[in-house]
């Protein structure tokens, strides 16, 4: 079987293991792929194989470092739980303005962006006014809501 086909087959196996929350087996498969590519790169002196080998190693490192956060999507799917991250991305887009995401002419320091996100999160959570009152006791007096 050609190397390309075998790598694709093994990557599909790793994907299946990751989908089902079996990080240990996925890492074993990625290690095997890396070793196979490393050997092929050395034998053929092929730069493309070397680049792929590096990408697989970086992927392995990412999975290894983040394994505690990899859910079992198959189990979630069978239990009718959410498996999409769209709701998280939507929240991030709401908290971090689209203007910052698009990297328009505005520039922010890391500290400035961090402080802006803290304020924006408090505004969205509805507790900004209470925090502001703690900082500035003379800020607007509390008003009782009027119920009809």
N, C-alpha and C positions, 0 to 999 in steps of 0.2 A: 504494500500500500504506500503510495507517495506520502512524503512528509506532510505536505499541505493538508491532505485529507485526514491524516491521523491527528494533526494538531486541531483541526476543526472538530473532529469527533470528540477529542478529549476536552476541548473548551465547552462543548455542549454538555458533557458529563459534569464538568465543574459548575456550569450554570444550573443544572438540575439539582446538584447537591446544595448549592447556595439557596435556590428557590425553596428547598425543603429544610433549610436551617441546619444542614450538616456541614458546618464550616470545616471540621477536621478532615473529612473526605475531600472536600473541595481543595483544601490546601495541599493534600497529598497529590491530587491530580495536577495541580498547578506546578508542583515541584517536579513531577515526572515530565511535564511539557517543557519546563525550563531546562532540565537536564538533557532531554532529547534535542532541543534547539541548540543548546550550547555545544553539544557534540557535533551536530550537523554544521554549525557555523565554523567550528574548528576544522572539520574535515574539508569543507567546501570553500572556506575563506570567503563567505558570502555576507556582505554588509547588510542586506535586507533581513537575513535570518538573524543576524546580530541585533538589529533594531527590534525585531519581534521578540527576541529573547529578553531584551532589556524591558520591553513593555510588559511581558508576562511576569518578570521579576518584580516590577513596580506594582502590578496588580496584586501579586501574592502578598507583598508588603502591606498594601492598603487593606486587604481582607484580613490579614493577620492582626493588624493594629486595631481594626474596627469590628472584630468578630463578636464582641459583646453586644453590638448594636444591630446585628443582622438577624431579622426575625424569620420565623418559619412561615413563609408566604402560603405554602400549600395548606398548612393547618389553618391559617387565618381564612383562606378562601373557603375551605370546607365548613368553617364555623360561621360563615357569612360576615366576617369582619372586614373592615376596610384594608385594602392592600395598596392603595394609591397614596402618593405623597402630594397630590394636587392641592389638598387643603392646607398643607404646610407651606407650599410654594405661594399660594394665594395670600397667606398671612404674612410671609416675608415681603411680598410685593406691597402689601398694605403698610407694613411697618417701615420698610426702606422705600422711599419714594421712587417712582419710576425715573425721575430725573437723575437720581444717583446711579441707578442701575445702568442707564444708557450712557453714563459717563459724559454728560454734556459739559459745558464749559465750567460748571461749578467744581471746585476742588475742596475736599475736606481732609483735615488731618485725621489720623487714627483716633486721637482723643476727642476731637470735635464730633466725629461720626458716632463714637461710642456714647457721648453725652446726648446727642440728638436722638439716638435710638432709645435711650432710657426715658427721655421725656415723651417721645412718640408712643412708647409702650404704655406708659402711665396714662396718657390721654385716652388711648384705645381701651384700656382696662377700666376707665372711669374714676381713677383715684388721683388724678393730677391736682384737682382743686384742693383736696385734703392735704396733700404734700406741700403745695404752695402756701396754704394757710399756716402749716407748721413753720415754714421758713419765714413767712411774713405775716405775723399775727394780725396786723391791721387790714389784711386783704378782705374785701367784700364781706359783709355780715351774712351769716346764714339766712336763707329765706325759707320759710315753710312752704311746701308745695300746696297749691290750692286745688282741692278736689271738689268737683261739681256734684 
